[in-house]
Every structure is written in structure tokens, then in C-alpha cells.
Amino acid sequence: MRTTYAGTDEIPRLANAYTSVAQVVRESGLMRRARGFYLGVGIVLTLALGGIGAGFVLLGDSWLQLLMAAALGIVFTQAAFLAHEASHGQIMATGPANKRLARILGGVIGMSMSWWDDKHNAHHRNPNRVGRDPDIEVDTISFLAEDAARSKGLLAVITRRQGWLFFPLLMFEGLNLHFLSIKHLVSREPRPGRWIELGLIAAHFAILLIPVFLMLPLGMAFAFIGVQMAVFGVYMGASFAPNHKGMPIIAPDAKLDFFSKQVRTSRNISGGWWATAMYGGLNHQVEHHLFPAMARPHLARAREIVRDYCQSNNVPYTETTVLQSYAIVIRYLNEVGLSARDPWACPMSAQLR
């Protein structure tokens, strides 16, 4: 699955193509801020949180509270989209202002944005490149055949069926994000804004857990938190998984220009405005990787420009429907998971089954 896609002689031409497409994008005004849009999104999410809080109080001791828990998981995910956009400098006028906003939004959902930035920036520099993209490193799920082959015990059992188990496992992704954030912040290495982020995360859990366990019966309280975490984890994972999983893997020593590297490893999701709202702009993954600082409302127009340039420069541009993208991800993970099968199994008997 490791593939080099461009020879050295191709790089100057494709590099010039990126320079050209970037110039068209800038001249079209697509790199301008969209403060009104983000203000509107912020107001909607704030009202949604207020509505969930009011619903929580009014419902009282009722299993209908699980609807509030699911809604809270959705709102937290939408806030995560905003935090992601702020970390890329898409919302505010200056870098420091965007960092502050991202840190606050990260606190709202109980995540460390300094951890997220380190991981996500490495991914943007080298998407799907072996040894450089942390998003394809093994973490319960194996994204590379060699990682799957090294799995042992219970992990090997999971890996062999990881495609089918992918969405059920995502129910625990919310817990994983909280754990990795706190682990990052309490490590001995220097962390910018360590105490601010720890304070914000502590406030997140206090505001979430104290009312739930004070006002609801114990079993219902645990169910509420479980549903909220599960919805948050599945929504987050299902939003990021279609972007690169099942796309070409780049060898560590491959020489690729920026344009083809970003386009060939990214997958867009079709659907128009509703997909942009549902995925927080991540449905335009190709354009997001080419122009990380582009505001969400401008990605659809940039898509038209980028597709034209891809066609004229013979660079594959991948776009599928939501269901097709998940089918590709499941199939890819199952194919990788086959590498975790019993190494002592007889190849001939396996072929005759």
C-alpha cells in the first residue's frame, strides 16, 4: 500500500499548478474571513446549549433525558468543528486570537487544543505518509498492514474484524480524546497553556457531571453520560474517518509536490450545503488541505477551481457520497485487518476454505 506517485521531473509542473490555483483562489476573494457566518454558528450553538440545559431541568427524572444527552453530544461535536477551524486560523483576524478561541472551545468539549494542534499539524504536513502522519499510527485500529501483522492477543482479534467493529469502537472515542488530552497536559514535557487547559477541562467535567449526578438517579446519570460520550465519539470519528482512510498511503521516502500530495490522499464527500453543515466543512477535505486557513463558507467555490486544475494537470480528484465513503473505509480496514490473521495458519488450507 506504500506508493510513490510523482517522479522528480513532475514536481515543478505540479508546483506551478498549485501556485496558479492559489492565485485564482486569492483573486476570487476566497481567503477572506467570514466573521458573520461564524458569529451565526456560535449563536446557534449557544442557544442549543441553553435549550439542552432548559430541557434537562424541565424533564427531571425521566429517561427522555437520553435525548438531551444525545443532543449534547452533537453540540459538542459542532463546537469541536469550530475549535478545529479556529486552530487553523479561519475565524478570527489574528493568529493569537484564533489560538485563544480554539483553547476556549476545546475547554467547552473537554479537549486539549495544544495536544490536538501538535497531532493535527503533523497530519496536515504529511497526510497518509508512513512514519510522519500520526493519524495512521496504530491506536486499537490498525491503518497499515505491517501494524496489523504485529498485533497480538485481544488486539489481534479486534484487528481481524476492525472494519466491522470500527463504528462500535467509535463509541469510546470521546473517552479516548479526553484521556489523550489529559495525558498530554500532565506529562513532564513543557506544554503551552498547560494550567489554563487543565482548568478548562476540569470546568467542563464539573459543569457536566455535577448536575447530572445530583439531579438524576445513579443508573440514569451513568446512562446519560454514556449516551453523550457515545454520540460525541461516533459523530467525531465518523466526520474525520472518510477524509483519508482508504486513500493512497505514501512511502516514507516518496518525493511528492505539495499539490498532488494533498489532493491524492484526501477524499471529498458530496452533498452540498447539508454535508458542509453536518461535517463542519470537512466534506471539502481536498480544499481544506490545500488551503487550511480558508473559512468554511468559501470551500464549495474553491472546490470548483481545484477540480478544474486537477483535471488539467491529470491529478486524481476523489469525491464520493457519504455511504460510499463509509463502505470504502470499512472495506479498507477489513483488508488491513487480514494481516493480523494467525501467522501459523496454512496458506494452502486458507485458500481452499
C-alpha positions as CSV (number, residue, x, y, z in Angstrom):
1,M,0.0,0.0,0.0
2,R,3.0,2.3,0.0
3,T,3.2,4.1,-3.3
4,T,5.2,6.9,-4.8
5,Y,3.0,9.0,-7.1
6,A,5.2,11.6,-8.7
7,G,8.7,11.5,-10.1
8,T,11.1,14.4,-9.6
9,D,10.6,15.6,-13.2
10,E,6.8,16.1,-12.5
11,I,7.2,18.2,-9.4
12,P,8.0,21.6,-11.0
13,R,4.9,21.5,-13.2
14,L,2.6,20.5,-10.4
15,A,4.2,23.0,-8.1
16,N,3.4,25.7,-10.7
17,A,-0.2,24.4,-10.8
18,Y,-0.6,24.9,-7.1
19,T,0.9,28.4,-7.4
20,S,-1.7,29.1,-10.2
21,V,-4.7,27.7,-8.4
22,A,-3.7,29.5,-5.2
23,Q,-3.6,32.8,-7.1
24,V,-7.0,32.2,-8.6
25,V,-8.4,31.4,-5.1
26,R,-6.9,34.6,-3.6
27,E,-8.1,36.8,-6.5
28,S,-11.6,35.3,-6.1
29,G,-11.7,36.5,-2.5
30,L,-12.0,33.1,-1.1
31,M,-9.3,33.6,1.6
32,R,-11.3,36.4,3.2
33,R,-12.7,36.0,6.7
34,A,-16.4,35.0,7.2
35,R,-17.0,36.5,10.7
36,G,-20.7,36.9,10.2
37,F,-21.0,33.2,9.4
38,Y,-19.0,32.1,12.4
39,L,-20.9,34.5,14.7
40,G,-24.1,33.0,13.5
41,V,-22.9,29.4,14.1
42,G,-21.7,30.5,17.6
43,I,-25.1,32.0,18.4
44,V,-26.9,28.8,17.2
45,L,-24.7,26.6,19.3
46,T,-25.0,28.8,22.4
47,L,-28.8,28.7,22.0
48,A,-28.7,25.0,21.5
49,L,-26.7,24.5,24.8
50,G,-29.2,26.8,26.6
51,G,-32.1,24.7,25.2
52,I,-30.5,21.5,26.3
53,G,-29.9,22.9,29.8
54,A,-33.5,24.0,30.0
55,G,-34.7,20.7,28.7
56,F,-32.6,18.9,31.3
57,V,-34.1,20.9,34.1
58,L,-37.7,20.5,32.9
59,L,-37.5,16.8,32.1
60,G,-36.2,15.9,35.6
61,D,-36.2,12.2,36.5
62,S,-37.1,10.9,33.0
63,W,-35.5,8.5,30.5
64,L,-36.2,11.2,27.9
65,Q,-33.0,12.8,29.4
66,L,-31.1,10.5,27.0
67,L,-32.4,12.7,24.2
68,M,-30.8,15.6,25.9
69,A,-27.6,13.6,26.2
70,A,-27.6,12.8,22.5
71,A,-28.2,16.4,21.6
72,L,-25.3,17.4,23.9
73,G,-23.0,15.0,22.1
74,I,-24.0,16.6,18.7
75,V,-23.5,20.2,20.0
76,F,-20.1,19.3,21.5
77,T,-19.0,17.9,18.1
78,Q,-20.2,21.0,16.3
79,A,-18.1,23.0,18.8
80,A,-15.2,20.8,18.0
81,F,-15.5,21.7,14.4
82,L,-15.3,25.4,15.4
83,A,-12.2,24.7,17.5
84,H,-10.6,22.9,14.6
85,E,-11.3,25.9,12.3
86,A,-10.0,28.4,14.9
87,S,-6.8,26.3,15.3
88,H,-6.3,26.7,11.5
89,G,-6.8,30.5,11.8
90,Q,-10.1,30.5,9.9
91,I,-12.2,32.6,12.2
92,M,-10.5,35.5,14.0
93,A,-8.3,38.2,12.4
94,T,-5.1,37.2,14.1
95,G,-3.2,34.0,15.0
96,P,-3.2,34.7,18.8
97,A,-6.9,35.4,18.8
98,N,-7.6,32.2,16.9
99,K,-5.5,30.2,19.4
100,R,-7.3,31.7,22.3
101,L,-10.7,30.9,20.8
102,A,-9.6,27.4,19.9
103,R,-8.4,26.8,23.5
104,I,-11.7,28.1,24.9
105,L,-13.8,25.9,22.5
106,G,-11.5,23.0,23.4
107,G,-12.3,23.5,27.0
108,V,-16.0,23.5,26.2
109,I,-15.7,20.0,24.9
110,G,-13.1,18.8,27.4
111,M,-10.1,18.6,25.0
112,S,-6.6,20.0,24.9
113,M,-6.1,22.1,21.8
114,S,-2.3,22.1,22.3
115,W,-2.4,18.3,22.0
116,W,-4.7,18.5,19.0
117,D,-2.5,21.1,17.3
118,D,0.7,19.0,17.6
119,K,-1.1,16.0,16.2
120,H,-3.2,17.7,13.6
121,N,-0.4,19.9,12.2
122,A,1.8,16.9,11.7
123,H,-1.1,15.2,9.8
124,H,-1.5,18.3,7.5
125,R,2.2,18.4,6.7
126,N,2.3,14.7,5.6
127,P,-1.2,13.2,5.2
128,N,-1.1,9.4,4.9
129,R,2.8,9.4,4.9
130,V,4.2,6.4,6.7
131,G,6.1,7.4,9.9
132,R,5.0,11.0,9.7
133,D,1.3,11.1,9.9
134,P,0.1,10.4,13.4
135,D,-3.4,9.7,12.2
136,I,-2.3,6.4,10.6
137,E,-0.4,5.2,13.6
138,V,-1.9,2.2,15.4
139,D,-4.4,3.0,18.2
140,T,-6.6,-0.1,18.6
141,I,-7.4,0.3,14.9
142,S,-4.5,-0.6,12.5
143,F,-4.3,1.5,9.3
144,L,-1.2,-0.2,7.9
145,A,-0.8,-3.9,7.1
146,E,2.5,-4.1,8.9
147,D,0.9,-2.7,12.1
148,A,-1.9,-5.2,11.8
149,A,0.6,-8.1,11.4
150,R,2.3,-7.1,14.7
151,S,-0.9,-7.1,16.8
152,K,-1.3,-9.8,19.4
153,G,-3.8,-11.3,21.8
154,L,-7.1,-9.4,22.1
155,L,-5.9,-6.6,19.9
156,A,-5.3,-9.1,17.0
157,V,-8.8,-10.5,17.4
158,I,-10.2,-6.9,17.2
159,T,-7.9,-6.1,14.3
160,R,-9.0,-9.0,12.2
161,R,-12.6,-7.6,12.3
162,Q,-11.7,-4.0,12.7
163,G,-13.7,-2.8,9.7
164,W,-17.0,-4.2,11.1
165,L,-16.0,-3.1,14.6
166,F,-15.0,0.4,13.5
167,F,-18.2,2.3,14.3
168,P,-18.9,0.4,17.6
169,L,-15.4,1.2,18.7
170,L,-16.0,4.9,17.9
171,M,-18.4,5.0,20.9
172,F,-15.3,5.0,23.0
173,E,-13.5,7.7,21.0
174,G,-14.8,10.5,23.2
175,L,-13.3,8.9,26.3
176,N,-10.1,8.4,24.3
177,L,-9.9,12.1,23.3
178,H,-10.3,13.1,26.9
179,F,-7.7,10.6,28.1
180,L,-5.1,11.6,25.5
181,S,-5.7,15.3,26.2
182,I,-5.1,14.9,30.0
183,K,-2.2,12.6,29.4
184,H,-0.6,15.2,27.1
185,L,-1.1,18.0,29.7
186,V,0.2,16.1,32.8
187,S,3.3,14.9,31.1
188,R,6.7,16.3,32.2
189,E,7.4,18.0,28.8
190,P,6.7,21.7,28.5
191,R,3.2,22.4,27.4
192,P,2.0,25.9,26.4
193,G,-1.1,26.9,28.4
194,R,-0.9,23.7,30.5
195,W,-2.8,25.1,33.5
196,I,-5.3,27.0,31.5
197,E,-6.3,23.9,29.6
198,L,-6.3,21.7,32.6
199,G,-8.6,24.3,34.3
200,L,-10.9,24.4,31.3
201,I,-11.1,20.6,31.1
202,A,-11.8,20.4,34.9
203,A,-14.6,23.0,34.5
204,H,-16.0,21.0,31.6
205,F,-16.4,17.9,33.7
206,A,-17.6,19.8,36.7
207,I,-20.4,21.6,34.8
208,L,-21.3,18.4,33.0
209,L,-21.1,15.8,35.8
210,I,-22.3,17.6,38.9
211,P,-25.8,18.5,37.7
212,V,-26.2,15.0,36.1
213,F,-25.3,13.1,39.2
214,L,-27.1,15.5,41.6
215,M,-30.4,15.6,39.7
216,L,-30.8,12.1,38.2
217,P,-30.9,8.6,39.7
218,L,-27.5,6.9,39.6
219,G,-28.3,4.5,36.8
220,M,-29.9,7.2,34.7
221,A,-26.9,9.5,35.3
222,F,-24.5,6.9,34.1
223,A,-26.7,6.2,31.1
224,F,-26.8,10.0,30.3
225,I,-23.0,10.3,30.3
226,G,-22.7,7.1,28.3
227,V,-25.0,8.3,25.6
228,Q,-23.4,11.7,25.5
229,M,-19.9,10.2,25.2
230,A,-21.0,7.6,22.6
231,V,-22.7,10.2,20.4
232,F,-19.8,12.5,20.6
233,G,-17.3,9.8,19.8
234,V,-19.2,8.3,16.9
235,Y,-20.0,11.8,15.4
236,M,-16.4,12.9,15.7
237,G,-14.9,9.7,14.3
238,A,-17.5,9.4,11.5
239,S,-16.7,13.0,10.5
240,F,-12.9,12.5,10.3
241,A,-12.7,8.9,9.0
242,P,-13.9,9.5,5.4
243,N,-11.3,12.1,4.8
244,H,-8.2,9.9,4.3
245,K,-8.9,6.3,5.3
246,G,-8.7,4.1,2.3
247,M,-6.8,6.7,0.3
248,P,-3.3,6.1,-1.0
249,I,-0.6,5.6,1.6
250,I,2.6,7.5,0.8
251,A,6.0,5.8,1.3
252,P,8.4,7.5,3.8
253,D,10.9,8.3,1.0
254,A,8.4,9.3,-1.7
255,K,9.1,12.7,-3.3
256,L,5.8,14.5,-3.9
257,D,5.0,18.1,-4.5
258,F,2.5,19.8,-2.2
259,F,-0.4,19.9,-4.6
260,S,-0.5,16.2,-5.6
261,K,0.4,15.1,-2.1
262,Q,-2.6,16.9,-0.6
263,V,-5.1,16.1,-3.3
264,R,-4.2,12.4,-3.8
265,T,-4.5,11.5,-0.2
266,S,-7.8,13.3,0.5
267,R,-11.4,12.4,-0.2
268,N,-14.3,14.8,-0.5
269,I,-17.9,14.0,0.4
270,S,-20.6,15.1,-1.9
271,G,-23.9,16.6,-0.8
272,G,-23.8,20.3,-0.9
273,W,-24.7,22.6,2.0
274,W,-26.2,19.9,4.3
275,A,-22.9,17.9,4.1
276,T,-21.0,21.1,4.9
277,A,-23.2,21.7,7.9
278,M,-23.1,18.1,9.0
279,Y,-19.3,17.7,8.7
280,G,-18.3,21.2,9.7
281,G,-16.6,21.8,6.3
282,L,-14.6,18.5,6.5
283,N,-16.6,17.2,3.5
284,H,-14.4,19.6,1.4
285,Q,-11.2,17.8,2.6
286,V,-9.2,18.4,-0.6
287,E,-9.7,22.1,-0.5
288,H,-9.2,22.2,3.3
289,H,-5.8,20.6,2.9
290,L,-4.8,22.9,0.1
291,F,-6.0,26.0,1.9
292,P,-6.2,25.2,5.7
293,A,-6.9,28.9,6.6
294,M,-9.9,29.1,4.2
295,A,-13.2,29.8,6.0
296,R,-15.9,27.1,5.7
297,P,-18.4,29.1,3.5
298,H,-15.8,29.5,0.8
299,L,-14.8,25.8,0.4
300,A,-17.6,25.0,-2.1
301,R,-16.5,27.7,-4.5
302,A,-12.8,26.6,-4.1
303,R,-13.9,23.1,-5.0
304,E,-14.8,24.1,-8.5
305,I,-11.5,25.8,-9.1
306,V,-9.4,22.9,-7.7
307,R,-11.3,20.3,-9.7
308,D,-10.6,22.2,-12.9
309,Y,-6.9,22.3,-12.1
310,C,-6.8,18.7,-11.2
311,Q,-8.4,17.8,-14.5
312,S,-6.0,19.9,-16.5
313,N,-2.9,18.5,-14.6
314,N,-4.1,14.9,-14.6
315,V,-4.2,14.7,-10.8
316,P,-6.9,12.3,-9.5
317,Y,-9.6,14.2,-7.5
318,T,-11.7,11.9,-5.3
319,E,-15.3,12.6,-4.3
320,T,-17.9,10.1,-3.1
321,T,-21.2,10.0,-1.3
322,V,-21.4,9.6,2.4
323,L,-22.4,6.0,2.2
324,Q,-19.8,5.2,-0.4
325,S,-17.1,6.7,1.8
326,Y,-18.0,4.6,4.8
327,A,-18.2,1.5,2.7
328,I,-14.6,2.3,1.4
329,V,-13.4,2.8,4.9
330,I,-14.9,-0.4,6.2
331,R,-13.5,-2.4,3.3
332,Y,-10.1,-0.9,3.6
333,L,-9.9,-1.6,7.4
334,N,-11.0,-5.2,6.9
335,E,-8.3,-5.7,4.2
336,V,-5.7,-4.3,6.5
337,G,-7.0,-6.4,9.3
338,L,-6.4,-9.6,7.4
339,S,-2.7,-9.1,8.1
340,A,-3.5,-9.9,11.8
341,R,-4.6,-13.4,11.0
342,D,-2.9,-16.4,12.6
343,P,0.7,-16.5,11.2
344,W,0.8,-20.3,11.7
345,A,-2.2,-20.8,9.5
346,C,-1.5,-22.9,6.4
347,P,-1.8,-20.7,3.3
348,M,-3.0,-23.6,1.2
349,S,-5.7,-24.6,3.6
350,A,-6.8,-20.9,3.8
351,Q,-7.1,-20.8,0.0
352,L,-9.3,-23.9,0.0
353,R,-11.8,-22.7,2.6
